[in-house]
């Protein structure tokens, strides 16, 4: 009996997440958009200097980081976030407005996770809002792109 319920649940999941109905070009563009937004968001002209100060990092320490590893994994994780969001938006009724809304809600979810971790790490509220704000903006944009190209 349990096996059949499990099998039925898997069939429902496969129907809900039909990989053939996801616009993978939109997923790619949305993932790259998050990567680009992060580059602007954390630049010295916007929040980069405050972010470095609140993390007690110097420019020399930042320069010592493995850029290939940092940017490579950042791109991979941005694409994973975009693909995940696309699976939640995988419905014929999804449009630009719903994509923006769902993306913003996902951003609020990640903002909350960032805030929880940061509070236990004794991080400043400014840093919480810098990192959480990036999540809200980037996921809202991702959702909008995915919704628009649905």
DSSP file (Angstrom, degrees, kcal/mol; ACC not computed):
  #  RESIDUE AA STRUCTURE BP1 BP2  ACC     N-H-->O    O-->H-N    N-H-->O    O-->H-N    TCO  KAPPA ALPHA  PHI   PSI    X-CA   Y-CA   Z-CA
    1    1 A X     >        0   0    0      0, 0.0     4,-1.8     0, 0.0     5,-0.2   0.000 360.0 360.0 360.0 -46.9    0.0    0.0    0.0
    2    2 A X  H  >  +     0   0    0      1,-0.2     4,-2.5     2,-0.2     5,-0.2   0.884 360.0  56.8 -63.2 -37.6    2.7    2.5    0.9
    3    3 A X  H  > S+     0   0    0      1,-0.2     4,-2.6     2,-0.2    -1,-0.2   0.915 106.0  48.9 -61.2 -42.7    4.6    1.7   -2.3
    4    4 A X  H  > S+     0   0    0      2,-0.2     4,-2.5     1,-0.2    -1,-0.2   0.882 110.9  49.8 -67.6 -37.1    1.7    2.6   -4.4
    5    5 A X  H  X S+     0   0    0     -4,-1.8     4,-2.3     2,-0.2    -1,-0.2   0.901 111.9  49.4 -65.2 -39.2    1.1    5.9   -2.6
    6    6 A X  H  X S+     0   0    0     -4,-2.5     4,-2.2     2,-0.2    -2,-0.2   0.919 111.1  48.9 -64.3 -43.4    4.8    6.6   -3.1
    7    7 A X  H  X S+     0   0    0     -4,-2.6     4,-2.1     2,-0.2    -2,-0.2   0.906 110.9  50.0 -63.1 -42.7    4.6    5.8   -6.8
    8    8 A X  H  X S+     0   0    0     -4,-2.5     4,-2.3     1,-0.2    -1,-0.2   0.904 109.5  51.8 -62.8 -41.4    1.6    8.0   -7.2
    9    9 A X  H  X S+     0   0    0     -4,-2.3     4,-2.3     1,-0.2    -2,-0.2   0.897 109.1  50.0 -62.9 -40.6    3.4   10.8   -5.5
   10   10 A X  H  X S+     0   0    0     -4,-2.2     4,-2.5     2,-0.2    -1,-0.2   0.891 109.7  51.2 -64.6 -38.9    6.4   10.5   -7.8
   11   11 A X  H  X S+     0   0    0     -4,-2.1     4,-1.9     2,-0.2    -2,-0.2   0.904 110.1  49.1 -64.5 -41.1    4.1   10.5  -10.8
   12   12 A X  H  X S+     0   0    0     -4,-2.3     4,-2.6     2,-0.2    -2,-0.2   0.903 111.1  50.5 -63.4 -40.9    2.4   13.7   -9.6
   13   13 A X  H  X S+     0   0    0     -4,-2.3     4,-2.9     1,-0.2    -2,-0.2   0.913 109.1  50.3 -64.0 -43.2    5.8   15.3   -9.0
   14   14 A X  H  < S+     0   0    0     -4,-2.5    -1,-0.2     1,-0.2    -2,-0.2   0.864 112.4  48.1 -63.3 -35.7    7.0   14.3  -12.5
   15   15 A X  H  < S+     0   0    0     -4,-1.9     3,-0.5    -5,-0.2    -2,-0.2   0.910 113.4  47.2 -69.6 -42.3    3.8   15.9  -13.9
   16   16 A X  H  < S+     0   0    0     -4,-2.6     2,-0.9     1,-0.3    -2,-0.2   0.911 116.4  44.0 -66.4 -43.4    4.2   19.0  -11.9
   17   17 A X  S  < S+     0   0    0     -4,-2.9     2,-1.0    -5,-0.2    -1,-0.3  -0.656  73.4 172.1-105.6  75.8    7.9   19.4  -12.8
   18   18 A X    >   -     0   0    0     -2,-0.9     3,-2.0    -3,-0.5     4,-0.3  -0.756  19.5-160.4 -85.3 104.9    7.8   18.8  -16.5
   19   19 A X  G >  S+     0   0    0     -2,-1.0     3,-0.8     1,-0.3    -1,-0.2   0.732  86.2  65.6 -61.1 -22.4   11.3   19.6  -17.6
   20   20 A X  G 3  S+     0   0    0      1,-0.2    -1,-0.3    -3,-0.1    -2,-0.0   0.698  98.2  52.8 -74.2 -18.6   10.1   20.0  -21.2
   21   21 A X  G <  S+     0   0    0     -3,-2.0     2,-0.4     2,-0.1    -1,-0.2   0.410  86.4  99.4 -98.6   2.4    8.0   23.0  -20.3
   22   22 A X  S <  S-     0   0    0     -3,-0.8     2,-1.2    -4,-0.3     3,-0.1  -0.755  75.1-131.3 -88.3 133.0   10.8   25.0  -18.7
   23   23 A X     >  -     0   0    0     -2,-0.4     4,-1.8     1,-0.2     3,-0.2  -0.721  23.3-172.2 -83.2  98.9   12.4   27.6  -20.8
   24   24 A X  H  > S+     0   0    0     -2,-1.2     4,-2.2     1,-0.2    -1,-0.2   0.759  81.9  58.6 -69.8 -25.4   16.0   26.8  -20.2
   25   25 A X  H  > S+     0   0    0      2,-0.2     4,-2.7     1,-0.2    -1,-0.2   0.907 106.7  48.9 -66.9 -40.3   17.2   29.9  -22.1
   26   26 A X  H  > S+     0   0    0     -3,-0.2     4,-2.9     2,-0.2    -2,-0.2   0.894 109.7  52.2 -63.6 -39.6   15.2   31.9  -19.6
   27   27 A X  H  X S+     0   0    0     -4,-1.8     4,-2.5     2,-0.2    -2,-0.2   0.921 111.2  47.3 -61.2 -44.1   16.8   30.0  -16.7
   28   28 A X  H  X S+     0   0    0     -4,-2.2     4,-2.5     2,-0.2    -2,-0.2   0.940 114.7  44.8 -63.4 -48.4   20.3   30.7  -18.1
   29   29 A X  H  X S+     0   0    0     -4,-2.7     4,-2.4     2,-0.2    -2,-0.2   0.908 114.0  50.0 -64.0 -42.0   19.6   34.4  -18.6
   30   30 A X  H  X S+     0   0    0     -4,-2.9     4,-1.7     2,-0.2    -1,-0.2   0.909 111.4  48.8 -63.3 -42.2   18.0   34.7  -15.1
   31   31 A X  H  X S+     0   0    0     -4,-2.5     4,-1.5    -5,-0.2    -2,-0.2   0.915 112.7  47.0 -63.6 -43.2   20.9   32.9  -13.5
   32   32 A X  H  X S+     0   0    0     -4,-2.5     4,-2.5     1,-0.2    -1,-0.2   0.867 106.7  59.0 -66.3 -35.5   23.4   35.2  -15.3
   33   33 A X  H  X S+     0   0    0     -4,-2.4     4,-3.0     1,-0.2    -1,-0.2   0.894 104.6  50.2 -61.3 -38.8   21.3   38.2  -14.3
   34   34 A X  H  X S+     0   0    0     -4,-1.7     4,-2.2     2,-0.2    -1,-0.2   0.890 109.8  51.0 -64.7 -39.3   21.8   37.3  -10.7
   35   35 A X  H  X S+     0   0    0     -4,-1.5     4,-1.6     2,-0.2    -2,-0.2   0.913 113.2  45.1 -62.8 -44.3   25.5   37.0  -11.2
   36   36 A X  H  X S+     0   0    0     -4,-2.5     4,-1.9     2,-0.2    -2,-0.2   0.917 111.0  52.3 -68.0 -44.9   25.6   40.5  -12.9
   37   37 A X  H  X S+     0   0    0     -4,-3.0     4,-3.5     1,-0.2     5,-0.2   0.906 108.1  52.9 -58.2 -41.5   23.4   42.1  -10.2
   38   38 A X  H  X S+     0   0    0     -4,-2.2     4,-2.4     1,-0.2    -1,-0.2   0.885 105.7  53.7 -61.3 -39.1   25.8   40.7   -7.6
   39   39 A X  H  < S+     0   0    0     -4,-1.6    -1,-0.2     2,-0.2    -2,-0.2   0.880 116.3  38.3 -63.0 -38.1   28.7   42.3   -9.4
   40   40 A X  H >< S+     0   0    0     -4,-1.9     3,-1.4     2,-0.2     7,-0.3   0.924 115.5  52.4 -75.9 -46.5   27.0   45.6   -9.3
   41   41 A X  H 3< S+     0   0    0     -4,-3.5     6,-1.8     1,-0.3     7,-0.2   0.884 115.9  39.3 -58.0 -43.9   25.5   45.3   -5.8
   42   42 A X  T 3< S+     0   0    0     -4,-2.4    -1,-0.3    -5,-0.2    -2,-0.2   0.227  91.1 118.0 -95.5  14.3   28.8   44.4   -4.2
   43   43 A X  S X >S-     0   0    0     -3,-1.4     5,-3.0     1,-0.1     3,-1.5  -0.405  79.7-111.5 -75.0 157.7   30.9   46.9   -6.2
   44   44 A X  T 3 5S+     0   0    0      1,-0.3     5,-0.3     4,-0.3     6,-0.1   0.801 116.6  61.9 -59.4 -27.5   32.8   49.7   -4.4
   45   45 A X  T 3 5S+     0   0    0     -5,-0.1    -1,-0.3     3,-0.1    -4,-0.1   0.682 119.2  19.7 -73.1 -17.5   30.4   52.2   -5.9
   46   46 A X  T < 5S-     0   0    0     -3,-1.5     4,-0.2    -6,-0.2    -4,-0.1   0.560 135.9 -29.7-115.3 -94.2   27.3   50.6   -4.3
   47   47 A X  T  >5S+     0   0    0     -6,-1.8     4,-2.8    -7,-0.3     5,-0.2   0.414 101.6 100.5-112.4   1.1   27.7   48.4   -1.2
   48   48 A X  H  ><S+     0   0    0     -5,-3.0     4,-2.6    -8,-0.2    -4,-0.3   0.889  84.1  46.3 -57.9 -45.9   31.1   46.8   -1.6
   49   49 A X  H  > S+     0   0    0     -6,-0.4     4,-2.4    -5,-0.3    -1,-0.2   0.912 115.4  46.0 -66.7 -41.6   33.0   49.0    0.8
   50   50 A X  H  > S+     0   0    0      2,-0.2     4,-2.8    -4,-0.2    -2,-0.2   0.910 112.8  51.7 -64.8 -41.2   30.4   48.7    3.5
   51   51 A X  H  X S+     0   0    0     -4,-2.8     4,-1.3     2,-0.2    -2,-0.2   0.921 111.3  46.8 -61.0 -45.5   30.2   44.9    3.0
   52   52 A X  H  <>S+     0   0    0     -4,-2.6     5,-2.8    -5,-0.2     3,-0.3   0.930 113.2  48.9 -63.2 -44.7   34.0   44.7    3.3
   53   53 A X  H ><5S+     0   0    0     -4,-2.4     3,-1.4     1,-0.2    -2,-0.2   0.930 111.4  48.3 -61.1 -46.3   34.1   46.8    6.4
   54   54 A X  H 3<5S+     0   0    0     -4,-2.8    -1,-0.2     1,-0.3    70,-0.2   0.714 114.2  47.2 -70.7 -19.1   31.3   44.9    8.1
   55   55 A X  T 3<5S-     0   0    0     -4,-1.3    -1,-0.3    -3,-0.3    -2,-0.2   0.338 112.1-121.4 -97.4   4.5   33.0   41.6    7.3
   56   56 A X  T < 5 +     0   0    0     -3,-1.4     2,-0.3    -4,-0.3    -3,-0.2   0.898  63.8 144.5  55.0  44.5   36.4   43.0    8.5
   57   57 A X      < -     0   0    0     -5,-2.8     2,-0.2    -6,-0.1    -1,-0.2  -0.865  37.9-150.2-113.1 146.8   38.0   42.4    5.1
   58   58 A X     >  -     0   0    0     -2,-0.3     4,-2.2    -3,-0.1     5,-0.2  -0.696  30.6-110.7-106.8 165.5   40.6   44.5    3.4
   59   59 A X  H  > S+     0   0    0     -2,-0.2     4,-2.6     1,-0.2     5,-0.2   0.880 120.0  55.5 -62.1 -36.6   41.1   44.9   -0.4
   60   60 A X  H  > S+     0   0    0      2,-0.2     4,-1.3     1,-0.2    -1,-0.2   0.905 107.6  48.4 -63.0 -41.0   44.3   42.9   -0.1
   61   61 A X  H  > S+     0   0    0      2,-0.2     4,-0.6     1,-0.2    -1,-0.2   0.904 111.4  50.2 -65.1 -40.6   42.5   40.0    1.5
   62   62 A X  H >< S+     0   0    0     -4,-2.2     3,-1.3     1,-0.2    -2,-0.2   0.918 108.2  52.9 -62.6 -43.2   39.8   40.2   -1.2
   63   63 A X  H 3< S+     0   0    0     -4,-2.6    -1,-0.2     1,-0.3    -2,-0.2   0.787 102.3  59.8 -63.5 -28.1   42.5   40.2   -3.9
   64   64 A X  H 3< S+     0   0    0     -4,-1.3    -1,-0.3    -3,-0.2    -2,-0.2   0.649  83.9 107.0 -75.1 -15.0   44.1   37.0   -2.4
   65   65 A X  S << S-     0   0    0     -3,-1.3     2,-1.2    -4,-0.6     3,-0.1  -0.265  86.3-104.1 -64.9 151.1   40.8   35.1   -2.9
   66   66 A X     >  -     0   0    0      1,-0.2     4,-2.8     2,-0.1     5,-0.2  -0.655  35.7-168.5 -77.7  98.4   40.7   32.4   -5.6
   67   67 A X  H  > S+     0   0    0     -2,-1.2     4,-2.9     1,-0.2     5,-0.5   0.865  82.5  54.1 -61.5 -39.4   38.6   34.3   -8.2
   68   68 A X  H  > S+     0   0    0      1,-0.2     4,-2.0     2,-0.2     5,-0.2   0.931 113.5  42.2 -60.4 -45.7   38.0   31.3  -10.4
   69   69 A X  H  > S+     0   0    0      3,-0.2     4,-2.4     2,-0.2     5,-0.3   0.936 117.7  46.1 -65.6 -48.0   36.6   29.3   -7.5
   70   70 A X  H  X S+     0   0    0     -4,-2.8     4,-2.0     1,-0.2    -2,-0.2   0.960 120.9  35.6 -62.9 -53.7   34.6   32.3   -6.1
   71   71 A X  H  X S+     0   0    0     -4,-2.9     4,-2.3     2,-0.2    -1,-0.2   0.858 116.7  54.6 -72.5 -34.3   33.0   33.4   -9.4
   72   72 A X  H  X S+     0   0    0     -4,-2.0     4,-2.2    -5,-0.5    -2,-0.2   0.954 113.4  40.4 -62.6 -49.9   32.7   29.9  -10.8
   73   73 A X  H  X S+     0   0    0     -4,-2.4     4,-3.0    -5,-0.2     5,-0.2   0.863 112.3  57.1 -67.4 -34.9   30.7   28.6   -7.8
   74   74 A X  H  X S+     0   0    0     -4,-2.0     4,-2.2    -5,-0.3    -1,-0.2   0.928 109.1  45.9 -61.1 -43.7   28.7   31.9   -7.7
   75   75 A X  H  X S+     0   0    0     -4,-2.3     4,-2.3     2,-0.2    -2,-0.2   0.924 112.9  49.9 -64.4 -44.1   27.6   31.3  -11.3
   76   76 A X  H  X S+     0   0    0     -4,-2.2     4,-2.2     1,-0.2    -2,-0.2   0.936 113.2  45.8 -59.9 -47.0   26.8   27.7  -10.6
   77   77 A X  H  X S+     0   0    0     -4,-3.0     4,-2.4     1,-0.2    -1,-0.2   0.860 110.7  53.6 -67.4 -34.4   24.7   28.6   -7.5
   78   78 A X  H  X S+     0   0    0     -4,-2.2     4,-2.2    -5,-0.2    -1,-0.2   0.906 110.3  47.5 -63.7 -41.1   23.0   31.4   -9.4
   79   79 A X  H  X S+     0   0    0     -4,-2.3     4,-2.6     2,-0.2    -2,-0.2   0.881 110.8  51.5 -67.9 -37.8   22.0   28.9  -12.1
   80   80 A X  H  X S+     0   0    0     -4,-2.2     4,-2.5     2,-0.2    -2,-0.2   0.914 110.3  48.9 -63.9 -42.2   20.8   26.4   -9.5
   81   81 A X  H  X S+     0   0    0     -4,-2.4     4,-2.5     2,-0.2    -2,-0.2   0.920 112.4  48.7 -62.2 -42.9   18.6   29.1   -7.9
   82   82 A X  H  X S+     0   0    0     -4,-2.2     4,-2.4     2,-0.2    -2,-0.2   0.917 112.0  47.8 -64.0 -44.7   17.2   30.1  -11.3
   83   83 A X  H  X S+     0   0    0     -4,-2.6     4,-1.7     2,-0.2    -1,-0.2   0.904 112.1  50.4 -63.5 -41.3   16.4   26.5  -12.2
   84   84 A X  H  X S+     0   0    0     -4,-2.5     4,-1.5     1,-0.2    -2,-0.2   0.930 111.3  47.5 -62.4 -45.9   14.8   25.9   -8.9
   85   85 A X  H  X S+     0   0    0     -4,-2.5     4,-1.8     1,-0.2    -2,-0.2   0.895 108.6  55.7 -62.6 -39.6   12.7   29.0   -9.2
   86   86 A X  H  < S+     0   0    0     -4,-2.4    -1,-0.2     1,-0.2    -2,-0.2   0.854 103.9  54.5 -61.9 -34.6   11.7   28.0  -12.8
   87   87 A X  H >< S+     0   0    0     -4,-1.7     3,-0.8     1,-0.2    -1,-0.2   0.882 109.2  47.2 -67.7 -36.8   10.4   24.7  -11.4
   88   88 A X  H 3< S+     0   0    0     -4,-1.5    -1,-0.2     1,-0.2    -2,-0.2   0.803 114.9  46.7 -71.5 -28.5    8.2   26.5   -9.0
   89   89 A X  T 3< S+     0   0    0     -4,-1.8     2,-2.5    -5,-0.2    -1,-0.2   0.283  77.6 122.4 -94.0  10.2    7.0   28.8  -11.8
   90   90 A X    <   +     0   0    0     -3,-0.8     2,-0.3    -5,-0.1   -72,-0.2  -0.426  43.0 110.7 -77.9  72.0    6.4   25.9  -14.2
   91   91 A X  S >  S-     0   0    0     -2,-2.5     3,-1.8   -70,-0.1   -75,-0.0  -0.996  74.1-125.9-145.8 141.8    2.7   26.6  -14.8
   92   92 A X  T 3  S+     0   0    0     -2,-0.3    -1,-0.1     1,-0.3    -2,-0.0   0.744 110.1  59.9 -60.9 -23.4    0.9   27.8  -17.9
   93   93 A X  T 3  S+     0   0    0      2,-0.0    -1,-0.3     5,-0.0     5,-0.2   0.588  78.0 115.4 -81.7 -10.2   -0.6   30.6  -15.9
   94   94 A X    <   +     0   0    0     -3,-1.8     2,-0.2    -5,-0.2    56,-0.0  -0.401  39.2 162.9 -64.7 131.2    2.8   32.1  -14.9
   95   95 A X     >  -     0   0    0     -2,-0.1     4,-2.6    54,-0.1    53,-0.3  -0.734  54.5 -80.5-134.5-174.4    3.4   35.5  -16.4
   96   96 A X  H  > S+     0   0    0     51,-0.4     4,-2.6    -2,-0.2    52,-0.2   0.912 126.2  49.0 -58.3 -46.3    5.7   38.4  -15.7
   97   97 A X  H  > S+     0   0    0      1,-0.2     4,-2.4     2,-0.2    -1,-0.2   0.925 113.9  44.5 -63.4 -45.9    3.8   39.7  -12.7
   98   98 A X  H  > S+     0   0    0      2,-0.2     4,-3.2     1,-0.2     5,-0.3   0.882 111.8  54.5 -66.9 -36.2    3.5   36.4  -11.0
   99   99 A X  H  X S+     0   0    0     -4,-2.6     4,-2.5     2,-0.2    45,-0.4   0.932 110.3  46.0 -60.9 -45.8    7.2   35.7  -11.8
  100  100 A X  H  X S+     0   0    0     -4,-2.6     4,-2.5    43,-0.4    -2,-0.2   0.928 115.0  47.7 -60.3 -45.5    8.2   39.0  -10.1
  101  101 A X  H  X S+     0   0    0     -4,-2.4     4,-2.4     2,-0.2    -2,-0.2   0.941 114.2  44.8 -63.0 -48.9    5.9   38.2   -7.1
  102  102 A X  H  X S+     0   0    0     -4,-3.2     4,-2.5     1,-0.2    -1,-0.2   0.891 113.3  51.7 -64.2 -39.1    7.2   34.7   -6.7
  103  103 A X  H  X S+     0   0    0     -4,-2.5     4,-2.2    -5,-0.3    37,-0.3   0.905 110.1  48.7 -63.3 -41.3   10.8   35.8   -7.1
  104  104 A X  H  X S+     0   0    0     -4,-2.5     4,-2.4    36,-0.2    -2,-0.2   0.907 111.0  50.4 -64.7 -41.5   10.3   38.5   -4.4
  105  105 A X  H  X S+     0   0    0     -4,-2.4     4,-1.9     2,-0.2    -2,-0.2   0.902 110.6  49.2 -63.6 -40.4    8.7   36.0   -2.1
  106  106 A X  H  X S+     0   0    0     -4,-2.5     4,-2.3     1,-0.2    -1,-0.2   0.887 109.9  52.9 -64.1 -37.8   11.6   33.6   -2.6
  107  107 A X  H  X S+     0   0    0     -4,-2.2     4,-2.8    29,-0.2    29,-0.3   0.893 107.1  50.8 -63.7 -40.3   13.9   36.5   -1.9
  108  108 A X  H  X S+     0   0    0     -4,-2.4     4,-2.2     2,-0.2    -1,-0.2   0.880 108.7  53.3 -63.7 -36.9   12.2   37.2    1.4
  109  109 A X  H  X S+     0   0    0     -4,-1.9     4,-1.8     2,-0.2    -2,-0.2   0.946 113.1  41.6 -61.1 -49.5   12.6   33.6    2.3
  110  110 A X  H  X S+     0   0    0     -4,-2.3     4,-2.8     1,-0.2     5,-0.2   0.871 110.2  58.1 -69.9 -34.7   16.3   33.7    1.6
  111  111 A X  H  X S+     0   0    0     -4,-2.8     4,-2.7     1,-0.2    -1,-0.2   0.926 106.3  50.2 -55.8 -44.3   16.6   37.1    3.3
  112  112 A X  H  X S+     0   0    0     -4,-2.2     4,-2.4     2,-0.2    -2,-0.2   0.904 110.5  48.4 -62.6 -42.2   15.1   35.4    6.4
  113  113 A X  H  X S+     0   0    0     -4,-1.8     4,-2.4     2,-0.2     5,-0.2   0.916 112.2  49.1 -64.4 -42.7   17.7   32.6    6.3
  114  114 A X  H  X S+     0   0    0     -4,-2.8     4,-2.8     1,-0.2    -2,-0.2   0.924 111.0  50.8 -61.1 -44.2   20.5   35.1    5.9
  115  115 A X  H  X S+     0   0    0     -4,-2.7     4,-2.5    -5,-0.2    -2,-0.2   0.911 109.6  49.8 -61.6 -43.3   19.2   37.1    8.8
  116  116 A X  H  X S+     0   0    0     -4,-2.4     4,-1.7     2,-0.2    -1,-0.2   0.957 114.7  43.3 -61.2 -50.8   19.0   34.1   11.1
  117  117 A X  H  X S+     0   0    0     -4,-2.4     4,-1.6     1,-0.2    -2,-0.2   0.925 115.0  50.2 -60.1 -44.5   22.5   33.0   10.3
  118  118 A X  H  <>S+     0   0    0     -4,-2.8     5,-2.9    -5,-0.2    -1,-0.2   0.856 105.8  55.1 -66.4 -36.0   23.9   36.5   10.5
  119  119 A X  H ><5S+     0   0    0     -4,-2.5     3,-1.1     1,-0.2    -1,-0.2   0.916 110.3  46.0 -63.3 -42.0   22.3   37.1   13.9
  120  120 A X  H 3<5S+     0   0    0     -4,-1.7    -1,-0.2     1,-0.2    -2,-0.2   0.788 110.9  53.2 -70.1 -26.6   24.0   34.1   15.4
  121  121 A X  T 3<5S-     0   0    0     -4,-1.6    -1,-0.2    -5,-0.2    -2,-0.2   0.389 114.9-120.2 -86.4   3.3   27.2   35.1   13.7
  122  122 A X  T < 5 +     0   0    0     -3,-1.1    -3,-0.2    -4,-0.2     2,-0.1   0.833  55.2 163.3  60.9  36.5   26.8   38.5   15.5
  123  123 A X      < -     0   0    0     -5,-2.9    -1,-0.2    -8,-0.1   -68,-0.1  -0.447  41.0 -98.3 -81.1 158.9   26.8   40.4   12.1
  124  124 A X     >  -     0   0    0    -70,-0.2     4,-2.1    -2,-0.1     5,-0.1  -0.335  22.3-120.4 -75.1 157.0   25.5   43.9   11.8
  125  125 A X  H  > S+     0   0    0      1,-0.2     4,-2.6     2,-0.2     5,-0.2   0.859 114.9  59.5 -63.7 -34.3   22.0   44.8   10.7
  126  126 A X  H  > S+     0   0    0      1,-0.2     4,-2.2     2,-0.2    -1,-0.2   0.931 106.7  46.0 -60.6 -44.1   23.6   46.8    7.8
  127  127 A X  H  > S+     0   0    0      2,-0.2     4,-2.7     1,-0.2     5,-0.3   0.892 110.2  54.1 -65.7 -39.4   25.3   43.6    6.6
  128  128 A X  H  X S+     0   0    0     -4,-2.1     4,-2.9     1,-0.2     5,-0.3   0.927 111.9  44.7 -59.4 -44.5   22.1   41.6    7.0
  129  129 A X  H  X S+     0   0    0     -4,-2.6     4,-2.0     2,-0.2    -2,-0.2   0.834 112.0  52.2 -72.4 -31.2   20.3   44.2    4.8
  130  130 A X  H  X S+     0   0    0     -4,-2.2     4,-1.7    -5,-0.2    -2,-0.2   0.972 118.6  35.5 -64.8 -53.0   23.1   44.3    2.2
  131  131 A X  H  X S+     0   0    0     -4,-2.7     4,-1.6     1,-0.2    -2,-0.2   0.916 122.0  45.7 -68.5 -43.5   23.2   40.5    1.8
  132  132 A X  H  X S+     0   0    0     -4,-2.9     4,-2.3    -5,-0.3    -1,-0.2   0.871 109.8  55.0 -68.1 -36.6   19.4   40.0    2.2
  133  133 A X  H  X S+     0   0    0     -4,-2.0     4,-2.7    -5,-0.3     5,-0.2   0.892 105.1  53.5 -62.8 -39.9   18.7   42.9   -0.1
  134  134 A X  H  X S+     0   0    0     -4,-1.7     4,-3.0     1,-0.2     5,-0.3   0.922 108.6  50.2 -59.2 -43.8   20.8   41.3   -2.8
  135  135 A X  H  X S+     0   0    0     -4,-1.6     4,-2.3     2,-0.2     5,-0.3   0.927 111.6  47.3 -62.2 -44.8   18.8   38.1   -2.5
  136  136 A X  H  X S+     0   0    0     -4,-2.3     4,-2.1   -29,-0.3   -29,-0.2   0.951 116.6  43.3 -62.0 -49.2   15.5   39.9   -2.8
  137  137 A X  H  X S+     0   0    0     -4,-2.7     4,-2.4     1,-0.2    -2,-0.2   0.938 116.2  45.9 -63.6 -47.6   16.5   41.9   -5.8
  138  138 A X  H  X S+     0   0    0     -4,-3.0     4,-2.5    -5,-0.2    -1,-0.2   0.904 115.4  45.3 -67.7 -40.2   18.2   39.1   -7.7
  139  139 A X  H  X S+     0   0    0     -4,-2.3     4,-2.7    -5,-0.3    -1,-0.2   0.857 111.6  53.1 -71.8 -33.4   15.4   36.6   -7.1
  140  140 A X  H  X S+     0   0    0     -4,-2.1     4,-2.3    -5,-0.3   -37,-0.2   0.938 112.0  45.6 -63.6 -45.2   12.8   39.1   -8.0
  141  141 A X  H  X S+     0   0    0     -4,-2.4     4,-2.4     2,-0.2    -2,-0.2   0.919 112.1  51.4 -63.0 -43.9   14.6   39.8  -11.3
  142  142 A X  H  X S+     0   0    0     -4,-2.5     4,-2.7     1,-0.2     5,-0.2   0.938 110.7  48.6 -57.5 -47.5   15.1   36.1  -11.9
  143  143 A X  H  X S+     0   0    0     -4,-2.7     4,-2.9     1,-0.2   -43,-0.4   0.897 110.3  51.5 -61.1 -40.9   11.4   35.5  -11.4
  144  144 A X  H  X S+     0   0    0     -4,-2.3     4,-2.4   -45,-0.4    -1,-0.2   0.910 111.3  47.0 -62.3 -42.7   10.5   38.3  -13.7
  145  145 A X  H  X S+     0   0    0     -4,-2.4     4,-1.9     2,-0.2    -2,-0.2   0.935 115.1  45.5 -64.8 -46.4   12.7   37.0  -16.5
  146  146 A X  H  < S+     0   0    0     -4,-2.7    -2,-0.2     1,-0.2     4,-0.2   0.918 115.2  47.7 -64.6 -42.9   11.4   33.4  -16.1
  147  147 A X  H >< S+     0   0    0     -4,-2.9     3,-0.9    -5,-0.2   -51,-0.4   0.884 110.8  51.4 -64.6 -39.2    7.8   34.7  -16.0
  148  148 A X  H 3< S+     0   0    0     -4,-2.4    -1,-0.2   -53,-0.3    -2,-0.2   0.872 115.2  41.6 -65.8 -38.0    8.2   36.9  -19.0
  149  149 A X  T 3<        0   0    0     -4,-1.9    -1,-0.2     1,-0.2    -2,-0.2   0.253 360.0 360.0 -94.7  12.0    9.7   34.1  -21.1
  150  150 A X    <         0   0    0     -3,-0.9    -1,-0.2    -4,-0.2    -2,-0.1   0.486 360.0 360.0 -61.7 360.0    7.2   31.4  -19.9
